[in-house]
Amino acid sequence: MTEQMNNQTKLVVITGMSGAGKTVTLQCFEDMGYFCVDNMPPSLLPKFWELIRHSESISRVCLVIDLRSGQFFKALTGAVMQMDNDALIDMQIVYLEASDSALVSRYKETRRNHPLQREGGSILEGIQRERQELAPIRQASNLVLDTTNVSPRELRATLKREFHTSGDSGFSVEVISFGFKYGIPIDADIVMDVRFLPNPYYVESLRMLTGQDQPVYDYVMQHDATETFFETWSNMIQFTLPLYQAEGKSNLTIAIGCTGGQHRSVALAERTAHWIEEHFDYPVHISHRDINKKKETVNRS
């Protein structure tokens, strides 16, 4: 029985009222590592499952199915029941709802029409029709979330509590080295300038090497200023990363820059990434944006 449960594919079906937060919910599941599909016609569920069951790399799937599917939505209950009886699927239905007044207000803010709003009819009439048509699937849902007074950040926090997988924090860190002469990475959340440290560029034997080479790494780290800096830097990281995660951020990009992005920034990015891996359970990815720019310039010459 335990082996069978371990082989199950986790399937989360998101449905519910238009404007209740399905987009935020889908993005949250995507951040948690689920394979996500929006606006899936229910009649395609069995065929979709046949594709998924033969994939060795997909074990968690999240689908949004709502009244945008039109007439296909009527097939949802039957398709869900069929899949729920499959021993290889661990399925949960998440139903999102909100009060009529909250939904009307959200549609007014976005200046969009409700999908069931008849020509000449009101938004409220469309909402009430939708609520009636969704009643059967709401009754069959495993989790009903009322987002009337819930912010997007609070909704994401609730979903992560409910669907958190052991070993998956839902938060990852990207560490990038770069050269200021080529511009600051536009997606950086934290930017650290390490141009105040001694520069290996002025050591002829190190000039054409990078911070990934041991002689350069050792040169950067041997100075007292580097150790003093890294102690302060790592303390700041240790303090801020959990706070970023608590605020609902799914990915944090730390950019470390020097003049050319070849020596100091590379060495400090490597050390920073390894330090985070040692002190946190977050997935960490490291990249060196400008590490080969100098070599490219030399080759062109």
Secondary structure, 3 states (H helix, E strand, C coil): CHHHHHCCEEEEEEEECCCCCHHHHHHHHHHCCCEEECCCCHHHHHHHHHHHHCCCCCCEEEEECCHHHHHHHHHHHHHHHHHHCCCCEEEEEEEEECCHHHHHHHHHHHCCCCCCCCCCCCHHHHHHHHHHHHHHHHHCCCEEEECCCCCHHHHHHHHHHHHCCCCCCCCEEEEEEEEHHHCCCCCCCEEEECCCCCCHHHCCCCCCCCCCCHHHHHHHHCCHHHHHHHHHHHHHHHHHHHHHHHCCCCEEEEEEEECCCCCHHHHHHHHHHHHHHHHCCCCEEEEECCCCHHHHHHHHC
